[in-house]
Amino acid sequence: MLRILDDITAPAHPPRSQRQVGDGGRWRVEVVASPDAAMLGESMLVGDGGVQLGRRVEGPAGLRIDDALVSRAHTALALGKGGLEVRDLASHNGTWINGRRGATYVCTATTMLRVGATVLVAELESDPRLAWSEPSVDVPGRSVHARRIRAALAEAALDREPVLVQGDTGTGKEHAARELHRLAARTGQLVRVNLATIPDGQFDPELLGNLAGDLPGRLREADQGTLVLEGIGDLGLAAQAKLLHSIDTGLVRPVGALQDVRVDVQFVAVSLDDAETLVQQGRLRRELLARFRTHCIAMPPIRQRQADLLALCDAVQPLERPGAAATSWQQVLGADAVEVLLLHDWPDNLRELRAALVRLGHLAVGEERISGDDLRYVLHARRAASGEFAALPHLATERPPRVSKSMPSRRELTRLLGEHAGNVNQLAHVLACDRRQVYRWLSYAQISRAELERFRRGAQAG
């Protein structure tokens, strides 16, 4: 029996090595976390012939994942009438969709899949004309949303017409403005001004400057560059008329001057509010909005950019773990932590994400992977009056049985390997489990066969 999933969001990634299967494929599946480092970023378009995920799948329609927790043939993906059909192939550890295990699903929106310790995102390619674009520092990721933003910014960078960037708090509007400035290759500065902070009657000296030159004005500071205006609806209507004049003519008249000064500025307005609502409320001149609507870019909430989330983590809060080899969050987050990361709704977007990462970085040290429980603690903790964190209700996310609290940490596994000279049979006896389970844990903790051999050679040398 098929189960239709709720419409939870809408993103994913294109290649590093993108392969298309069949002619009509418009669903993309991409690996975003896996113990198989070679598969990270691997992307495949699901066509008429479908796709199989597994440890031993073969052929162009197979996504082969070297993950000890993945079965030889684990999951099948196929295009169905209602969306993307996901079918578990009687795998040992099951197929998990949006945190829940099941046999068969039909996905109608961006969906997170988990097979073993590998996390993938399936996304509908709603616009086949949308071109591939390389991720950038300010607009990272390969999802449909990320590519759409980059395409709109690239188009806006071709001329000096005004640009309107809208979106909720923390969605990256300022990042988009920086990316536009970079793409336009303008030789001047990127200048930001919050119009809501300019006192009444101070528009002229603040924006236009004065004749004496001790106040050059933001417009002249941004000459040959980009001027980013925040809170345009907070600017008085008379001041909006002056701003519109400068946009239309490229002229600025400083306070006390008798002649205009010509400037070449790319204007970018960033706004939390719906611009049309501001016009209806009488807070924004319609003719000014019309000028900024030459290029209008909408920044989606990050919960709609699931495939970009790990790239966004590195963009907003680069990983800092002294003494550790890992350089990105993708390398230190366990599969269960990635799952929690992708399922959280992030109401404050990048601001909340950065705050979580700052606190998360304090919870784990060395080479240990950050667990889903670590991330749940951070997301569901609240500062109490005593200064301690108070735990809130647990996320309603099931936990695959093979990745559970009974799994030893990487540090514990390496300690036991040292004590028992790399003998897996002895580890299985000590841990009261099957030796195959020990090998799964070693794989999940990214302890390679080469490391295992070093423990054995060290014991022989001793």
C-alpha positions as CSV (number, residue, x, y, z in Angstrom):
1,M,0.0,0.0,0.0
2,L,1.4,3.4,-1.0
3,R,1.6,6.2,1.4
4,I,1.5,9.8,0.2
5,L,3.9,12.0,2.2
6,D,3.1,15.5,3.3
7,D,4.5,18.4,1.3
8,I,7.4,19.2,3.7
9,T,9.6,21.5,1.6
10,A,11.4,21.8,-1.7
11,P,15.2,21.4,-2.3
12,A,18.3,19.2,-3.4
13,H,21.6,19.4,-5.3
14,P,23.0,18.8,-8.8
15,P,26.2,17.2,-9.6
16,R,29.6,16.8,-8.9
17,S,29.2,13.8,-11.1
18,Q,25.6,13.9,-12.3
19,R,24.2,11.0,-14.2
20,Q,20.8,10.9,-15.9
21,V,18.9,7.7,-16.2
22,G,16.2,7.6,-18.8
23,D,14.8,10.4,-20.8
24,G,12.0,11.9,-18.7
25,G,13.8,12.1,-15.3
26,R,12.9,15.2,-13.3
27,W,13.5,13.9,-9.8
28,R,17.0,14.3,-8.5
29,V,18.5,12.3,-5.6
30,E,21.7,13.3,-4.0
31,V,24.0,11.9,-1.3
32,V,24.5,14.6,1.4
33,A,26.1,12.4,4.2
34,S,27.7,9.0,4.1
35,P,30.7,7.0,5.5
36,D,31.5,6.5,1.8
37,A,33.3,9.8,1.2
38,A,33.5,9.2,-2.5
39,M,29.7,9.4,-2.8
40,L,29.3,12.8,-1.0
41,G,27.7,15.1,-3.5
42,E,26.9,12.3,-6.0
43,S,23.7,13.2,-7.8
44,M,21.5,11.2,-10.1
45,L,18.4,12.1,-12.1
46,V,15.7,9.4,-11.8
47,G,14.3,8.6,-15.2
48,D,11.9,6.1,-16.7
49,G,14.1,3.1,-15.8
50,G,14.3,4.1,-12.1
51,V,17.3,3.9,-9.8
52,Q,18.5,1.4,-7.2
53,L,20.5,2.2,-4.1
54,G,22.7,-0.4,-2.5
55,R,26.2,-1.7,-1.7
56,R,26.4,-4.0,-4.7
57,V,24.1,-2.6,-7.3
58,E,25.5,-2.5,-10.8
59,G,24.9,-0.6,-14.1
60,P,24.1,3.0,-15.0
61,A,20.8,2.9,-13.0
62,G,22.6,2.0,-9.7
63,L,23.9,4.3,-7.0
64,R,26.5,2.1,-5.3
65,I,27.2,3.1,-1.7
66,D,30.1,1.7,0.3
67,D,28.3,1.7,3.6
68,A,28.4,-1.4,5.9
69,L,24.9,-0.6,7.1
70,V,23.5,-0.7,3.5
71,S,22.3,-3.9,2.0
72,R,23.5,-5.2,-1.4
73,A,20.3,-4.0,-3.0
74,H,18.7,-1.7,-0.5
75,T,16.1,0.7,-2.0
76,A,14.5,1.3,-5.4
77,L,13.4,4.7,-6.8
78,A,10.9,5.0,-9.7
79,L,8.8,7.7,-11.3
80,G,5.1,7.1,-10.4
81,K,1.9,8.9,-11.3
82,G,1.8,10.8,-8.1
83,G,5.5,11.5,-7.6
84,L,8.6,9.6,-6.8
85,E,8.0,6.1,-5.6
86,V,10.5,4.9,-2.9
87,R,10.4,1.1,-2.2
88,D,12.5,-0.8,0.3
89,L,14.0,-4.0,-1.1
90,A,13.7,-6.0,2.1
91,S,16.9,-4.4,3.3
92,H,18.3,-5.4,6.7
93,N,18.3,-2.0,8.2
94,G,15.3,-0.5,6.4
95,T,14.7,2.6,4.4
96,W,13.9,5.7,6.3
97,I,11.8,8.6,4.9
98,N,11.7,11.9,6.8
99,G,12.7,10.1,10.0
100,R,10.3,7.2,9.7
101,R,10.8,3.6,8.5
102,G,8.5,2.2,5.9
103,A,8.3,-0.2,2.9
104,T,6.8,2.0,0.1
105,Y,6.1,5.7,-0.3
106,V,5.2,8.2,-2.9
107,C,7.1,11.5,-2.4
108,T,5.4,14.6,-3.7
109,A,7.9,17.2,-2.4
110,T,11.6,17.4,-1.3
111,T,12.2,14.3,0.8
112,M,15.0,13.1,3.0
113,L,15.9,9.4,2.6
114,R,18.2,7.4,4.9
115,V,19.7,4.1,4.0
116,G,22.1,2.7,6.6
117,A,24.4,5.6,7.7
118,T,23.9,7.4,4.4
119,V,21.5,10.3,4.0
120,L,20.1,11.5,0.7
121,V,17.7,14.2,-0.5
122,A,15.2,13.6,-3.3
123,E,14.0,16.8,-5.0
124,L,11.6,17.5,-7.8
125,E,13.3,19.4,-10.7
126,S,10.3,21.6,-11.3
127,D,12.0,23.7,-14.0
128,P,14.1,21.7,-16.5
129,R,15.4,24.9,-18.0
130,L,17.1,25.9,-14.8
131,A,20.8,25.8,-15.6
132,W,23.5,24.3,-13.4
133,S,25.6,26.9,-11.6
134,E,28.7,26.5,-9.4
135,P,28.0,27.1,-5.6
136,S,29.6,30.2,-4.2
137,V,30.7,31.4,-0.8
138,D,27.6,33.6,-0.2
139,V,25.0,31.3,-2.1
140,P,26.3,27.8,-1.4
141,G,24.5,24.6,-2.3
142,R,23.2,22.8,-5.4
143,S,19.4,22.8,-4.7
144,V,16.8,24.1,-7.1
145,H,16.4,27.1,-4.8
146,A,20.2,27.8,-4.7
147,R,20.5,27.6,-8.4
148,R,17.4,29.8,-8.9
149,I,18.9,32.5,-6.6
150,R,22.2,32.4,-8.4
151,A,20.6,32.6,-11.8
152,A,18.5,35.6,-10.8
153,L,21.6,37.3,-9.3
154,A,23.7,36.6,-12.4
155,E,20.9,38.2,-14.6
156,A,20.8,41.3,-12.3
157,A,24.5,41.6,-12.4
158,L,24.4,42.3,-16.2
159,D,23.1,45.9,-15.7
160,R,22.9,48.6,-13.0
161,E,19.1,48.4,-12.6
162,P,17.8,48.3,-9.0
163,V,17.3,44.9,-7.3
164,L,14.7,44.0,-4.6
165,V,15.6,41.0,-2.3
166,Q,12.9,39.8,-0.1
167,G,12.6,37.0,2.5
168,D,12.1,36.2,6.2
169,T,14.7,37.1,8.8
170,G,17.9,35.2,8.5
171,T,17.3,33.8,5.0
172,G,20.5,35.3,3.6
173,K,19.4,38.5,1.9
174,E,22.7,40.3,2.8
175,H,24.6,37.3,1.4
176,A,22.6,37.7,-1.8
177,A,23.6,41.4,-2.0
178,R,27.3,40.5,-1.6
179,E,27.0,37.8,-4.3
180,L,25.4,40.4,-6.6
181,H,28.3,42.8,-5.9
182,R,30.8,40.1,-6.7
183,L,29.1,39.0,-9.9
184,A,28.8,42.5,-11.2
185,A,32.6,43.0,-10.7
186,R,32.0,46.6,-9.7
187,T,35.2,48.4,-8.7
188,G,33.6,50.5,-5.9
189,Q,32.6,49.5,-2.4
190,L,29.7,47.5,-1.1
191,V,27.9,50.0,1.3
192,R,25.1,49.0,3.6
193,V,22.7,51.4,5.3
194,N,19.8,50.6,7.6
195,L,17.2,53.3,6.7
196,A,15.3,52.6,9.9
197,T,18.2,54.0,12.0
198,I,18.3,57.4,10.2
199,P,16.7,60.1,12.3
200,D,13.9,62.3,10.9
201,G,15.4,65.1,8.8
202,Q,18.8,63.4,8.5
203,F,18.3,61.7,5.1
204,D,20.1,64.4,3.1
205,P,23.4,64.5,5.0
206,E,23.4,60.7,5.6
207,L,22.6,59.6,2.1
208,L,23.6,62.6,-0.1
209,G,26.4,64.1,2.0
210,N,27.4,67.8,2.2
211,L,29.4,70.2,0.3
212,A,32.2,70.5,2.8
213,G,33.0,66.9,2.3
214,D,33.2,65.8,5.9
215,L,30.0,63.9,5.2
216,P,30.5,62.3,1.8
217,G,27.1,60.5,2.0
218,R,26.4,56.9,1.4
219,L,25.5,57.3,-2.3
220,R,28.9,58.8,-3.1
221,E,30.7,56.2,-0.9
222,A,29.0,53.6,-3.1
223,D,30.0,55.2,-6.4
224,Q,31.1,52.5,-8.9
225,G,29.8,50.0,-6.3
226,T,26.7,48.7,-4.6
227,L,24.4,50.4,-2.1
228,V,22.3,48.0,0.0
229,L,19.3,49.6,1.6
230,E,17.6,47.9,4.5
231,G,14.2,48.8,5.8
232,I,13.1,50.9,2.8
233,G,9.5,51.0,4.1
234,D,10.9,53.0,7.1
235,L,12.1,55.8,5.0
236,G,9.8,58.9,4.8
237,L,7.8,59.5,1.6
238,A,9.7,62.8,0.9
239,A,13.0,61.1,1.3
240,Q,11.8,58.2,-1.0
241,A,11.1,60.8,-3.7
242,K,14.8,62.0,-3.5
243,L,16.0,58.5,-3.6
244,L,13.9,57.8,-6.6
245,H,15.4,60.9,-8.3
246,S,18.9,59.6,-7.7
247,I,18.0,56.1,-9.0
248,D,16.4,57.5,-12.2
249,T,19.1,60.2,-13.0
250,G,22.2,58.9,-11.3
251,L,22.6,62.4,-9.8
252,V,23.2,63.4,-6.1
253,R,23.0,67.0,-4.8
254,P,25.0,67.2,-1.5
255,V,23.7,69.5,1.2
256,G,24.8,73.1,0.5
257,A,25.8,72.4,-3.1
258,L,24.4,74.2,-6.1
259,Q,25.2,71.5,-8.6
260,D,24.5,67.8,-8.9
261,V,27.2,65.1,-8.7
262,R,27.0,62.1,-10.9
263,V,27.3,58.6,-9.4
264,D,27.2,55.1,-10.7
265,V,25.5,52.9,-8.1
266,Q,23.7,49.6,-8.2
267,F,20.8,49.9,-5.7
268,V,19.7,46.8,-3.7
269,A,16.8,47.0,-1.4
270,V,16.5,44.1,1.2
271,S,13.2,43.8,3.0
272,L,11.5,41.5,5.5
273,D,8.1,42.9,4.5
274,D,6.0,42.2,1.5
275,A,6.6,45.3,-0.7
276,E,3.1,45.4,-2.1
277,T,1.7,45.5,1.4
278,L,3.9,48.5,2.2
279,V,2.5,50.3,-0.8
280,Q,-1.1,49.5,0.3
281,Q,-0.3,50.8,3.8
282,G,1.0,54.1,2.3
283,R,4.6,53.5,3.5
284,L,6.2,52.9,0.2
285,R,5.8,54.9,-3.1
286,R,4.5,52.7,-5.9
287,E,6.8,54.3,-8.4
288,L,9.8,53.5,-6.2
289,L,8.7,49.9,-5.9
290,A,8.2,49.7,-9.7
291,R,11.9,50.7,-10.1
292,F,13.1,48.0,-7.7
293,R,10.9,45.4,-9.3
294,T,13.2,45.4,-12.4
295,H,14.9,42.5,-10.6
296,C,13.0,40.8,-7.8
297,I,14.6,37.9,-5.9
298,A,12.8,35.9,-3.2
299,M,15.0,34.2,-0.6
300,P,13.3,31.0,0.7
301,P,13.5,29.8,4.3
302,I,16.3,27.3,4.8
303,R,13.8,24.5,5.8
304,Q,13.1,24.5,2.0
305,R,16.8,24.0,1.2
306,Q,17.5,20.6,2.8
307,A,20.2,19.6,0.3
308,D,22.0,22.9,1.0
309,L,22.0,22.7,4.8
310,L,25.4,21.2,5.3
311,A,27.0,23.7,2.9
312,L,25.1,26.5,4.7
313,C,26.6,25.2,8.0
314,D,30.1,25.7,6.7
315,A,29.2,29.1,5.3
316,V,27.7,30.6,8.4
317,Q,29.9,29.0,11.1
318,P,33.1,27.4,9.8
319,L,34.1,24.3,11.9
320,E,36.6,24.9,14.6
321,R,38.0,21.7,16.3
322,P,41.6,22.2,17.3
323,G,43.7,19.1,16.8
324,A,41.1,17.4,14.6
325,A,41.5,16.5,10.9
326,A,37.9,17.4,10.0
327,T,37.4,20.7,8.2
328,S,33.7,20.7,7.5
329,W,30.5,19.9,9.4
330,Q,29.8,17.2,7.0
331,Q,32.8,15.3,8.3
332,V,31.8,15.5,12.0
333,L,28.0,15.1,12.0
334,G,26.8,11.6,12.4
335,A,24.1,10.3,10.1
336,D,21.5,10.7,12.9
337,A,22.6,14.3,13.5
338,V,22.3,15.1,9.8
339,E,18.8,13.6,9.9
340,V,17.8,15.8,12.8
341,L,19.4,18.8,11.0
342,L,17.3,18.3,7.9
343,L,14.1,17.7,9.7
344,H,14.2,20.7,12.0
345,D,12.1,23.7,10.7
346,W,14.6,26.4,11.5
347,P,12.1,29.3,12.2
348,D,14.9,31.8,12.6
349,N,16.8,30.4,9.6
350,L,20.5,31.1,9.3
351,R,20.7,33.0,12.6
352,E,19.3,30.0,14.5
353,L,21.5,27.6,12.5
354,R,24.6,29.6,13.4
355,A,23.7,29.8,17.1
356,A,23.1,26.0,17.1
357,L,26.4,25.3,15.5
358,V,28.3,27.5,18.0
359,R,26.8,25.6,20.9
360,L,27.2,22.3,19.1
361,G,30.9,22.8,18.6
362,H,31.3,22.9,22.4
363,L,29.7,19.5,23.0
364,A,32.1,17.3,21.1
365,V,35.9,17.3,20.9
366,G,38.6,15.4,19.1
367,E,37.6,12.9,16.4
368,E,34.3,11.9,17.9
369,R,31.2,12.4,15.7
370,I,28.5,14.6,16.8
371,S,25.3,12.6,17.5
372,G,21.7,13.3,16.8
373,D,21.2,13.5,20.6
374,D,23.8,16.3,20.8
375,L,21.9,18.2,18.2
376,R,18.5,17.5,19.8
377,Y,19.8,18.8,23.1
378,V,21.0,22.0,21.4
379,L,17.8,22.6,19.5
380,H,15.5,21.8,22.4
381,A,17.3,23.5,25.2
382,R,16.2,26.9,26.6
383,R,18.1,29.1,28.9
384,A,16.5,28.9,32.3
385,A,16.7,31.6,35.0
386,S,19.5,29.6,36.6
387,G,21.5,29.8,33.4
388,E,21.1,26.0,32.9
389,F,19.5,24.5,29.8
390,A,16.1,23.0,30.3
391,A,15.3,20.1,28.0
392,L,12.1,20.4,26.0
393,P,10.1,17.6,24.4
394,H,12.1,15.1,22.2
395,L,11.9,15.4,18.4
396,A,9.3,13.0,17.0
397,T,12.0,11.2,15.0
398,E,12.4,7.4,15.1
399,R,15.9,6.0,15.4
400,P,17.2,3.2,13.2
401,P,18.1,0.2,15.3
402,R,21.6,-0.2,14.0
403,V,22.6,3.4,15.1
404,S,21.6,3.5,18.7
405,K,22.9,4.4,22.1
406,S,24.4,1.0,22.4
407,M,26.9,1.8,19.7
408,P,30.3,2.7,21.4
409,S,31.9,6.1,20.5
410,R,34.8,6.2,18.2
411,R,37.0,6.9,21.2
412,E,35.7,3.8,23.0
413,L,36.2,1.6,19.9
414,T,39.8,2.8,19.4
415,R,40.5,2.2,23.1
416,L,39.2,-1.4,22.8
417,L,41.1,-2.0,19.6
418,G,44.2,-1.0,21.4
419,E,43.5,-3.2,24.4
420,H,42.6,-6.3,22.2
421,A,45.3,-5.8,19.5
422,G,42.7,-5.2,16.8
423,N,41.0,-8.6,17.3
424,V,37.4,-8.1,16.2
425,N,36.3,-11.4,17.7
426,Q,37.4,-10.3,21.1
427,L,35.7,-7.0,20.7
428,A,32.5,-8.8,19.8
429,H,32.8,-10.8,22.9
430,V,33.4,-7.8,25.1
431,L,30.6,-5.8,23.5
432,A,28.2,-8.8,23.5
433,C,27.3,-8.6,19.9
434,D,28.0,-10.3,16.6
435,R,31.4,-9.6,14.9
436,R,29.5,-8.3,11.8
437,Q,28.0,-5.7,14.1
438,V,31.5,-4.7,15.2
439,Y,32.5,-4.2,11.6
440,R,29.4,-2.1,11.0
441,W,30.2,0.1,14.0
442,L,33.8,0.5,12.8
443,S,32.6,1.6,9.4
444,Y,30.1,4.0,10.9
445,A,32.9,5.5,13.1
446,Q,35.1,5.7,10.0
447,I,37.8,3.4,11.4
448,S,39.3,1.9,8.3
449,R,40.8,-1.5,7.6
450,A,44.2,0.2,7.5
451,E,43.7,1.5,11.0
452,L,42.6,-1.9,12.2
453,E,45.8,-3.4,10.7
454,R,47.9,-0.8,12.5
455,F,46.5,-2.0,15.8
456,R,47.3,-5.6,14.9
457,R,50.9,-4.7,13.7
458,G,51.4,-2.7,16.9
459,A,50.5,-5.6,19.1
460,Q,52.9,-7.9,17.1
461,A,55.7,-5.4,17.3
462,G,55.2,-5.1,21.1
